Amino acid sequence: MGFPRTGIRAAALAACALAVLPLAADEPAVDASVSAWVTPSVYLQPASDEVLAAAGVRAGAALDGWIGDAAGFRLAVEAYGNLAGIADGGSWVLDTPSPLAVSASANGRLQAALDLKEAWIDLSAGDLDLRFGKQILAWGLADGSNPTDNLNARYVGIRFVSAPDEMKMGALMANLVWNLPGNRGTIQGVFLPVSVPNDMPSIAQTIPAGPMTIVIEEDGGPGIAWENVEGGLRALIYAGPVSFSASWLTFLDRYPDFTISTVGMTTTLSPFHSRVQQFGLDAAWAVSGFDLRGEWAFTLTADPDGTDPGVRNPWISGVLQASRTFLNGTLTAAASWAPQFVLNHTEATPGGADTESMMAEYNGQAYAVEQYAGFRLAGKLLGETLQPEGMFLAGLSARDWMGSASVSYNLADGVNAKIGLKLYGSFRAADDPEREWGVFSNSRTIDSDSVYAELKISL
């Protein structure tokens, strides 16, 4: 899905302004440092038709520094290259998934991308901090699974990476923070003039459904208009070992909803991005050697009554996490429980050809209540030279699961080798149509088992 060209031009002007600000300062005393990394990698999917899923290089570089005493800045660029399938022929497609980013795909695979991921200026005046430009922020206190962390869109299913922070896409925003006196917390406000959806594979297709035909149109993404701007407020309070926050975020759903129209024997699904209002509460508590975290989000959608099958119903999602470190900091164990409650839920039919059943599979709301239980074990051995990690996550209603394991080894200063695997499965029979209701067992995921090897060199 492409980003509007007018948005690219506006973002380019903003980036140019950020670049010349240091030159225009009255006292251009600049203290800057450069960091960079490069990661050759290979990803295999043995159960897929394309066994060699990715073979290439990811790389990034960042310039961080200060201008005088009150202004900081960051410029960060990332590049992605995939040689797998490049010799298969086929047409090339250029795309602009976000401001100041460009990608090239062929044969349905992302082959190359270049992204100015961050480009911002940070100004301070007393207890106020202002950061504006393209940036990445965390919105919430949970670790890993975070139901409120929706400020930044993500790369979904188009890049092969093992680091979750590489999945986030930078967003143009103004971020104002008031630091409360006595280090008691912060009050934060964000304003996003441009809405950026998740960057996903094309959803356009034609599906035979018995005597009917279902046509899913391409998603062009939200345009640049006043009614599409986004923003939010968040209050974070520190109270000794406990931190807690409350937040509100208004944004266009990062995943598309659909307008559904039927003419004769053809049903057409036209994607659009509807506005949602998200209200969040979260907390973190360090007690008796445990790190306890909890986060809840109520998401109010454009279909509060649940009468439009093309638009997601309002839902409540949460996560409770507990972790503890053992054996002098060499071993960390963590457990989590993440429920989701869909309001005004309508029962769907497993494998049903009706629109309600099909959309329930698509939007992850086939179950009125779904719960995920997870466990993670990570180690730092041999003076943190060897770092194994394993994780298992299961959906209790869908009865599906995902497991991952990895081992990284520090070969030298700034050189880390990593191997790993990710597996998807189901406790249901292979012919059970309810498999399609699972996040890890649906037909788009079940054959995506992968093994990989990476070598990250930090410069």
N, C-alpha and C positions, 0 to 999 in steps of 0.2 A: 504494500500500500504506500503510495507516494505522499510526500509532504508538499503542500501547496508552494508553487514557485514564488509567489509573493511573500510567503513566510521566509523563504531562503534569502531573498533580497533584503528583507528587513533585518534578519538575523545577521547577515553579512555586514550591514552598516553598524549594527550594535557591536560586533566583534572588532571592527575597525576602530570604533570609538574607544573600546577598551585598550586596544593596542597603542593608541597615541596618547592616552592619558598620562602615562609616565613621562613622555617627552614634553608634555605641556606643563608639568609641575614647576613651580617657582624654584624649588630646591630639589633637583632630580637626584637626590642621594638614594641610589637603589642598591639594596642588598638582596641578591638572588642566588638560587642554587638550582642545579639541573639534575634530574634523575631520569632513568630510562630502564626499560626491560624488554627482553625479546624471548618468545617461547615457541620453539618448534614443537609440533605435536602431531600425533597420529591417533585417529579414532576409528575403531572397527565396530560394526553392527552385524554380528554373525547371522541373525535371523532375518535381516532385511534383504531386499532385492539389491541394494547397493551396500555391499559388505564394507568397502572402504568408504566410510562416511566423510572423513575429513583427513587431509594430510597437507599441512602447511605451516604458516607462521603467524603468530599474533605478536604485536609489539606496541609499546607505548612510551611516551616521553612527557615530562612535566617540567615546567619552569615555575618555581615558587619563590616569593620574596616579599620585601617590604619597600615602600617608597616613603622615606622619612620615618616618622615615628607612629603615624596614625593610619596608614593605608597599606593593606596587603593585597597581593594579587596571585592568581594562578592561571596558567595556560597549560592544558593537557590534551594530548592528541593520542588516538588509538588507531591502529591499523589491523586488518584481518585479511588473511589470504588463505585460500583453500584450493589446492591443485587437484583434488579428487574429482574425477569426472570431467576435467577441463578438455580432454581430448575426445569427448563423446559427440561433439558437434552440437548443433541447435542454436536457437536465436538467443542473443544477449539482451538483457533488460536492465536499464539504469534506473535507480530509484533514489529518492531523498527521504529517508525514514524520519529524520528529525532536522531541526535547524543546524546548518553547518556540518552536515553529514551526507555522504554519498555512498552508494553501494552498487555492485554489478552482480547479476545472477544469470545463470544459464542452466537449462535442463532442470529447473526447479530447485537448484542449489545456490546458496550464497557463495560466490567465488572470491569476492574482494570487497572491502569496505574501508573507508577512511572517515574518521569522526573526530572533529574538534569537540572533545567530550566535555571539557570545562574551560571557561574563559570568563573570569570574574574579578571584580575589584571589591575589596573589603575596607570599609571606612569605620572609624571609631570616634565617638565624641561623648566623653563622660561615660555614662552607663548604657549608651546606645551603640549598637553595632549594625551597620548596613552593608549588606553584600548584594550586588546586582550583577547580572550576566548569566551565562550558561553554567549551571551548577548541579550537583547531586547532593541531596539531603536525606537523612533518616527521619522518619515521622513515627515515633513510638519507641518503646523501651524493650520490646521482646527481642530475643536472639534467634535469628534464622526465620522461622515462620512468624510473620508480623502482619496481622490483618489490617492495621491502619496505615501501613507504609506504602501509600499510593501516590505520593507526590511525583515520582519519576516513573515514566513508562519503562518497559523492559523488552529485551530481545527474547522472544518466545519461540523456540523450536527452529531457529535459523542459524545459530552459532553453536559450535561445540567448544565449551569451556568448562573447567572444573572449579573456577573461582566465582562464587555468586556475585561479588562486587563488579565483575565484568558484564553482568547481565543488565545493569541499570543504564538507562539512556539519560544524558544530560538534558536539562530543561531550562529555558530562559525564564528567569524569575527575579523579583526583588524580595529580599529576605531581611526583615527588620527584627532585631532582638533587643529587648530591654532587660538588662541584668539587674535583678532585684537587689536592693541594699543588703549587706551582710551575707552575700553569697547564698541567699535563700531560694534562688531559682531564677527562672527566666519567663518572660512573656514574649511570644514570637508571632509575627504575622508574615504571611507570604502572599505574593501576587504573581500570577503567571499569565502573561498577555497572550500566549499561544498554547493551545492544547495539543499534546503529542500522544497518539495512541501507541499501544504495543506494536512492535515490529514483528509480524508473523508471516508464515507462508501464505500465499494467495488462497482465499477461500472460494473463489469463483469456480463453479462446476455445475454440471447438469446431472441429476440423479434420477434414474428410472425407479419409480415406486409403484409397481403393479401397473394399472391402467393410467396412473397419474405420472406427470413429469415435474420434478422440482428443480427450479433454476435458482442458483445462488449467485447474485451479482458481485462484482468486485467491490472492495471497500476502499473508497477514495480518501477516507480520513476526514476529520472535521476541518472546516475552512477557518479562515481568519476573520472573525467578526466579534463585535462587542459581546454578543450573547454567549460566546464560547470561552470567555476568559475564566480563569480559575483562581482560587485563593483559599486561605484558611487561617485559623488562629489556634495557638497552643500555649497552655500554661503548664510549666514544669516546676515542681516544688521539691526542694531538698529538705528532709527532716531526719537528720542523723543518718542511720543506716538505711532509711527508706526514701525512695524517690518515687513520685507519682505525678501523673499529668492528665489533663483533659484537653481534648482537641475537637475542632470542627474543620472539615474540609469539603469544599464544593468543587466538583470537577466533572469532566465528561468521562464516562466509563471507558477505561483503557481497552476493553473488549467491546466489539460492536453488538448492538441490538438489531432487530430486524422489523421492517414493515412488511407485512404479509398480504399478498393480493393473489386471488385466484381467478383466472379467465379460462373457461372451458375445462380442459383436463391438465392445465399447466398452473402450478403455484410458483410465484416468484418471491424470493426473499431479498429485500433491498436493505443492505446494512446502513446503519447510522449510529452515532454515538450520543446517547441520551445523558442528561445531567443526573448526577447522584449527589446526595448530601450524606456525608459520613460523620458520625459522632463517636469519638473514641475515649476510652478510659484505660490507663495502664499504670503499672507499678512495678518496682524492683526493690527487693529487700535482701540484704546480706545478714544472715543470722546463723550462728553456731556452725560456721564453715560451709553453709549452703548458700547458693545464689538462687533466690526465688523470683520469678517474673510472671506477671500475668497481664493480659491485654484483651480488651473487648471492643468491638466495633459494631455499631448499628448503622446499616447502610440503607437509606431511604431512596428508592428508585423512582423512575417516572411512571411506574405502574403499582401504586400503593395497594390497590384492591386485588391485584393478581388476576385481572381479567384479560390481559393482553398476552398471548403466548409468545409473542416476539420480543417482549421486554422482560428482563429479569424481575422477579418479585423482591420486595424488601427482605433483608435477612440480617441475622445477628451471628457474628462469628467471634471466636475467642481462642485463646491459647493460654495454658498454664504450664510453666516450665520449672523444673528443679534440677540443679546441677551441683556437683561437689567434686573437689579435687582430693586425690588420695596419694599415698606413697611419696610424700615430700614434693608434691606438685608434678609428678611424672604421669599421673593417670587422672582423667576427668570423665565422670559418668553423668549423663543427663537423660531425663525422662520428660515427656511432654504429652499433653492431652489437648486436642483442638477440636471443639464441636462447632457445628454450623446449624442454625435453625432458620428455615425458610418460612416466612409469614404468608398467610393466605394461600397455602400450598394446594395445588390441584394434582390429584393422582394421575400418573401416566401409565401407559402400558408398555412393558418391556418388548422392544422390537416392533412397537406399533408404528404404522405408516401415517398416523394422524399427526397434524402439525404440533399439537401439544406434546406428544411423546417425543417427537424428533427434537423439538426445541429444549425439552427437559434434558435430553442427552447432551445437547450442545452446551447449554449454559450452566451445567453442573448443579441443577436444582431438581433432579429426579427424585431425591429423597427429602421429606420434610425435615428429617433430622439425620445428619451424618456426623460421625465422630472419627477422628484420627488419633491413634496412639503411636508414640514413637520412642525410640531409645537410641542413644548415641554413646559411643565409647571412643575416647581419643587419648593418645599417649605422646609424651615427649621424653624420649629415651636417649641415652648416650650423650648427655649434655645438650639435648634438643636437636642433635644431629639426625636422629631417626624419629619420624613422626607418623605412626599408623593411626587410622581412624576408620570406624565402621558405624553404620547407621541403618536402622530398620524402621519403616513407617507403614502402618496398616490402616485401611478404611474399614470401620466396623460394620457399617450398613452395606456398602458395596462389596465387602469381603474381598478386597484386592490389596496388593502390597507393593512396596518398592524398597529395595535394599541397595546399599552402596558400601564400598570398601576402597581404601586407598592407602598407599605408603609413600611418603616423601623422604628423601635422603639428601642431606647437605654435602655435596661433593667437595666444595671449596667455598670461600667467601663469595657470596652472591651467586652461587651456582647450585640449583636444586633440581634433582630428578624426581619425578612422580609417576607412579603407575596406579591404575585404579580400574574399577568396574562398577556398573550400575545395572541392576536387574529389575524387571517388572513382572508381576505375576498376579494370579487370582486363585482363590480357594473355591471358585465355582467351576462347574463342568465347562468344557470348551464350547458346547453348543447352547449354553445358557444365555438367552438374549439379554439378561440383566447385566452381563459383563460390560455392555456398552455404557452403563450408568456409572462405571468406576473411572476415576481419574487415571489409575495405573493399569486398568485392564481393558480399556476401550481399544478399538481397532487402530486408532492413531498412535497408541502407545505400546501395546502389548509386545510388538516385535522390535522395540527400540532398545533392547539390551545392548550394552556397549562395553568395550574395554578400551583403555587408552594409555598412552605414554606421553609425558611432557618433560621438557627440559627448560626450566626458567633461568635466564641469565639476567641478573640485575646489575646495572651499570651506575 
